[in-house]
Amino acid sequence: MDFRTPELDQLGATLPSTYFQLSTSDARDRYFADTRMLDGKQLAHNRFRTNPRTMADHLLEQMALTGRERWLDLGCGNGFVAEQIRPHLASGKIVGLDIAPGVLEAARTRMAGVATPCEWVEGSADDLSAFADDAFDRVTAIYMMHYVPDIDTCLHEAARVLAPGGRFILTTDRPDSMVEMFDAHFSAMRQMNAPEYLFKSTPKGRISLLNGHEQLTAHFAEIDLQTWQDQLRFTAVGPFLDFYAAHNYCCAASAPGDGLEPGFFTELRERVGEHAQMVIDRDGFFAVTKFTGSFICQ
């Protein structure tokens, strides 16, 4: 299924060329202090997707498991992915690493009592010194590499801990993924004469489907890119706005207290909602198109 259209390509060309970077402290203490944002995104993707294959379906195919592998999940978050992969590792081992203790505890709780041995480690993905060389048969970085402070070091470390014949899987998006939502967001901010520093794209521009291969070639001999598309379709404004807010208004660096009053976000949400409602009235749904995929590295 191909959702690309000239109109979407044109919208993508209007996105800001600069992107924000999320600090380690913001990631640990604010953005991922609890699971609310992750929960909101995951719920919406499952409920409103149009692709019959889930992200976990694609990941399982790419991991090519026999059931005995040792798997390191970098940026494991709340264990949402691990829960779906776990039955396919009945005789294996799962190690989840995350910098945020709040989401790590949620993963530990989610996976408590499962038969597959699980270990949950607090730490940054660019420091894997806790693990020996060749310690894992599979290493994954699922929609998280753009948050890592030192991407090159993280890739070097992922290659180091990967056993011969193993696979490293990096899942990420195109920079113009979900462009309809970002267009609504930036259009609303222009109407509000928002501060210029807020007009930045998501940090996925740091390593995306467009530039990831170049960064990976320094660390892996074989790299295969597999892409797929999905489209979330919202027929009511409320669920879309919940999904939108789960992205921290598309800018994890923006929050009340950073020179922005709570009223700013109230107005922003209202304007984005008005735009989404207009599209729903016209088309029957508001679409959020995902251009996504994985690099499978050996």
C-alpha positions, 0 to 999 in steps of 0.5 A: 500500500502506497500512501505517498502523493505529490501533496504529501511530498509538497508538505514534507518540503515545507518542514523546518530543516533544523531539528531540536535535540533532546538533552539527556536530562530532559529525556530522563526526567521529563519526556520519559519520566513516566509512560504516558507519552509512550502509552499514548503513541502505542495505543493510537498506532494499534487502534487507528492504523490501516496497515494490517501488519504491526511494527512488531510483525515487521520486527519479528521478520527482521529479527529471524529468531530461532527462539534461543537468541540473546536479545539486547533492546536499546531504549526498551521503554515500557516493554511494549515491544518486548512483550510482543517479541517474548513468546518467540524467545522461549529459550532465549534471554532479553536484556532491556536498557533505558536511560529513564528509570520510570519507563524501565520500571514499567517494563519490569512490571509488564514482563514480571513472571514470564518464563524467558529470563529478562534483565532490565538495565538503567543506562545510556545506549552510547555506553554499553561497557556493562556488556562483554564483546559478542554478548548478544545475538540480536540488538535492536534500536527501535525508534530511539537512536535519534535521542542518543547523545553520541550516535556514532559511539552507540553504533560502535558499541552495538557492533562490539556486543553483537556476536558473529552472525548476529543482527543489529536492527535500527528502526526509524522514519523518514524526516517527513513521516507524519507530515500532516500532523507536523503541518497542522502544528507549524501552521497553528504556531505561525498563526500564533506568532510563536517564538522562532526557536519552536520551529524545529523538526523532530530529532529523527533528522539526526538519523533517519531512513535518508541518512542512516546508511551512511552512518551505519557503514562505518560499523557494519559490513552488510546493511539492508533497508526494509521500508513500509508505510502505514496511515493512522486515520482519525474520525474524531478530533479527541483521539487525534489530539491525544496522539498529538499531545503524546508528542509533547506538541511535536517539540519535546523541548517545549513545556510551560515554564520555558518562557511559555505560559500554559495558555500558549499550549491551550490555544495551540491545541485548539488551533490544531484541533480546528484544523483536524476537524476541518479535514475530518468534515471534508474527507471523513478522517484526519490522516497521519501517514507513516514512512518508516522502516528498518536497517538490518545490519550484520 
